[in-house]
């Protein structure tokens, strides 16, 4: 900041007065003009000094941010949003819409079971997996009956193999066969 100073005036200071005409008068009256000048330029100098000290202190704090950051907790920072507006004669920008379809996550189909109850009729390859199954035996003293068949007709000629078990047993089932079991404990695939 540049200050314009008036040309130097001859001093009319009474004996014992301070540099700006302050102090005890010694018989000569202080001209009012000198006091106004001191107030005018002294006030400007004081304000300039305070502003300069404030700027200097602010700049110093910015440069030594480490000390300031250690003394204070970080707060939210201001967010600046800039919005540009198209000129009135400009064409509007085309609207672009993109559709994103989420792909379903691949999951394993449950598929045919590898263990099943000892009561019922099952299609091998649909209801149960082909393979060798074993059971712990009958649920009661009447025994455990199992049957492999070509179809679900129930006719005697459709039977491939069958058995009555009084203890543990195994059977190998092939895809497309029908497996019927009665009064048996749970069947579990073992191979």
SEDOMI-252582 format. One record per residue (C-alpha): residue in three letters; x, y, z. Coordinates in nm, 2 decimals, always signed. Example, Ala and Ser with C-alpha at 12.3 -4.5 7.8 and 13.67 -1.06 7.14 Angstrom:
BEGIN
   resn     east    north       up
    ALA    +1.23    -0.45    +0.78
    SER    +1.37    -0.11    +0.71
END
This chain:
BEGIN
   resn     east    north       up
    UNK    +0.00    +0.00    +0.00
    UNK    +0.14    +0.34    -0.09
    UNK    +0.07    +0.65    +0.12
    UNK    +0.10    +1.00    -0.02
    UNK    +0.26    +1.23    +0.23
    UNK    +0.22    +1.60    +0.23
    UNK    +0.52    +1.82    +0.19
    UNK    +0.71    +1.89    +0.51
    UNK    +0.58    +2.19    +0.70
    UNK    +0.79    +2.40    +0.94
    UNK    +0.75    +2.28    +1.29
    UNK    +0.58    +2.51    +1.54
    UNK    +0.64    +2.31    +1.85
    UNK    +0.62    +2.47    +2.18
    UNK    +0.90    +2.42    +2.42
    UNK    +0.88    +2.08    +2.59
    UNK    +0.61    +1.95    +2.36
    UNK    +0.63    +1.60    +2.21
    UNK    +0.70    +1.52    +1.85
    UNK    +0.34    +1.56    +1.74
    UNK    +0.26    +1.86    +1.94
    UNK    +0.15    +1.67    +2.24
    UNK    +0.26    +1.75    +2.58
    UNK    +0.22    +2.04    +2.82
    UNK    +0.19    +2.37    +2.64
    UNK    +0.45    +2.63    +2.74
    UNK    +0.26    +2.94    +2.65
    UNK    +0.21    +2.89    +2.28
    UNK    -0.11    +2.74    +2.16
    UNK    -0.08    +2.43    +1.93
    UNK    -0.22    +2.49    +1.59
    UNK    -0.53    +2.28    +1.52
    UNK    -0.39    +2.19    +1.18
    UNK    -0.10    +1.99    +1.33
    UNK    -0.33    +1.78    +1.55
    UNK    -0.56    +1.69    +1.26
    UNK    -0.27    +1.58    +1.05
    UNK    -0.15    +1.36    +1.33
    UNK    -0.49    +1.21    +1.37
    UNK    -0.53    +1.16    +1.00
    UNK    -0.19    +1.00    +0.92
    UNK    -0.15    +0.84    +1.26
    UNK    -0.48    +0.66    +1.23
    UNK    -0.39    +0.54    +0.87
    UNK    -0.05    +0.42    +1.00
    UNK    -0.21    +0.23    +1.29
    UNK    -0.47    +0.06    +1.07
    UNK    -0.20    -0.03    +0.81
    UNK    +0.01    -0.18    +1.09
    UNK    -0.27    -0.39    +1.22
    UNK    -0.36    -0.51    +0.88
    UNK    +0.00    -0.60    +0.80
    UNK    +0.03    -0.78    +1.13
    UNK    -0.29    -0.98    +1.06
    UNK    -0.17    -1.07    +0.71
    UNK    +0.17    -1.17    +0.84
    UNK    +0.03    -1.38    +1.11
    UNK    -0.21    -1.55    +0.87
    UNK    +0.07    -1.62    +0.62
    UNK    +0.29    -1.75    +0.89
    UNK    +0.02    -1.99    +1.01
    UNK    -0.04    -2.12    +0.66
    UNK    +0.33    -2.19    +0.61
    UNK    +0.37    -2.36    +0.94
    UNK    +0.05    -2.56    +0.91
    UNK    +0.21    -2.85    +1.11
    UNK    +0.19    -2.66    +1.44
    UNK    -0.16    -2.53    +1.37
    UNK    -0.29    -2.88    +1.26
    UNK    -0.14    -3.03    +1.58
    UNK    -0.32    -2.78    +1.79
    UNK    -0.67    -2.81    +1.63
    UNK    -0.89    -3.09    +1.52
    UNK    -0.96    -3.12    +1.15
    UNK    -1.31    -3.01    +1.06
    UNK    -1.51    -3.04    +0.75
    UNK    -1.35    -2.87    +0.45
    UNK    -1.56    -2.64    +0.22
    UNK    -1.68    -2.79    -0.10
    UNK    -1.68    -2.58    -0.42
    UNK    -1.93    -2.66    -0.69
    UNK    -1.89    -2.50    -1.03
    UNK    -2.19    -2.50    -1.26
    UNK    -2.15    -2.40    -1.62
    UNK    -2.45    -2.27    -1.80
    UNK    -2.47    -2.30    -2.18
    UNK    -2.52    -1.98    -2.38
    UNK    -2.88    -1.91    -2.48
    UNK    -2.81    -1.97    -2.85
    UNK    -2.61    -2.29    -2.80
    UNK    -2.77    -2.62    -2.89
    UNK    -2.87    -2.84    -2.59
    UNK    -2.63    -3.13    -2.52
    UNK    -2.77    -3.47    -2.62
    UNK    -2.90    -3.68    -2.34
    UNK    -2.72    -4.01    -2.31
    UNK    -2.88    -4.30    -2.13
    UNK    -2.70    -4.62    -2.06
    UNK    -2.88    -4.92    -1.93
    UNK    -2.68    -5.17    -1.73
    UNK    -2.83    -5.50    -1.66
    UNK    -2.68    -5.69    -1.37
    UNK    -2.58    -6.05    -1.45
    UNK    -2.72    -6.30    -1.21
    UNK    -2.47    -6.47    -1.00
    UNK    -2.41    -6.83    -1.10
    UNK    -2.53    -7.08    -0.85
    UNK    -2.50    -7.45    -0.84
    UNK    -2.82    -7.63    -0.92
    UNK    -2.91    -7.86    -0.64
    UNK    -2.92    -8.16    -0.88
    UNK    -3.01    -8.51    -0.78
    UNK    -2.97    -8.61    -0.42
    UNK    -2.69    -8.83    -0.29
    UNK    -2.88    -8.95    +0.02
    UNK    -3.25    -9.02    +0.06
    UNK    -3.50    -9.18    +0.29
    UNK    -3.56    -9.55    +0.30
    UNK    -3.92    -9.52    +0.20
    UNK    -4.04    -9.43    -0.16
    UNK    -3.98    -9.46    -0.53
    UNK    -3.70    -9.25    -0.70
    UNK    -3.59    -9.20    -1.06
    UNK    -3.21    -9.24    -1.09
    UNK    -3.06    -8.94    -1.26
    UNK    -3.35    -8.71    -1.17
    UNK    -3.43    -8.77    -0.81
    UNK    -3.11    -8.94    -0.70
    UNK    -2.76    -8.95    -0.85
    UNK    -2.64    -9.27    -1.02
    UNK    -2.39    -9.47    -0.81
    UNK    -2.35    -9.72    -0.53
    UNK    -2.56    -9.66    -0.22
    UNK    -2.56    -9.83    +0.12
    UNK    -2.81    -9.86    +0.41
    UNK    -2.76    -9.97    +0.77
    UNK    -3.05   -10.21    +0.72
    UNK    -3.42   -10.24    +0.82
    UNK    -3.60    -9.99    +1.03
    UNK    -3.79   -10.27    +1.20
    UNK    -3.80   -10.65    +1.23
    UNK    -4.00   -10.70    +0.91
    UNK    -3.69   -10.63    +0.70
    UNK    -3.58   -10.38    +0.44
    UNK    -3.70   -10.43    +0.08
    UNK    -3.54   -10.26    -0.23
    UNK    -3.61   -10.29    -0.60
    UNK    -3.44   -10.17    -0.92
    UNK    -3.69   -10.15    -1.21
    UNK    -3.70   -10.06    -1.58
    UNK    -4.01    -9.84    -1.54
    UNK    -4.27    -9.74    -1.28
    UNK    -4.54    -9.98    -1.41
    UNK    -4.51   -10.20    -1.10
    UNK    -4.53   -10.52    -1.31
    UNK    -4.32   -10.82    -1.23
    UNK    -4.14   -10.82    -1.57
    UNK    -4.01   -10.45    -1.51
    UNK    -3.80   -10.57    -1.21
    UNK    -3.42   -10.57    -1.29
    UNK    -3.31   -10.68    -0.93
    UNK    -3.46   -10.68    -0.58
    UNK    -3.37   -10.80    -0.23
    UNK    -3.50   -10.83    +0.13
    UNK    -3.23   -10.72    +0.38
    UNK    -3.21   -10.81    +0.75
    UNK    -2.88   -10.61    +0.80
    UNK    -2.67   -10.36    +0.61
    UNK    -2.68   -10.37    +0.23
    UNK    -2.55   -10.21    -0.09
    UNK    -2.70   -10.15    -0.43
    UNK    -2.56    -9.99    -0.76
    UNK    -2.81    -9.78    -0.94
    UNK    -2.78    -9.67    -1.31
    UNK    -2.92    -9.36    -1.48
    UNK    -3.28    -9.41    -1.60
    UNK    -3.37    -9.69    -1.36
    UNK    -3.64    -9.67    -1.10
    UNK    -3.55    -9.75    -0.74
    UNK    -3.82    -9.85    -0.49
    UNK    -3.74    -9.89    -0.11
    UNK    -3.96    -9.99    +0.19
    UNK    -3.89   -10.00    +0.56
    UNK    -3.52    -9.93    +0.52
    UNK    -3.30    -9.68    +0.70
    UNK    -3.15    -9.38    +0.50
    UNK    -2.96    -9.46    +0.19
    UNK    -2.63    -9.28    +0.13
    UNK    -2.41    -9.27    -0.18
    UNK    -2.07    -9.43    -0.13
    UNK    -1.93    -9.44    -0.48
END
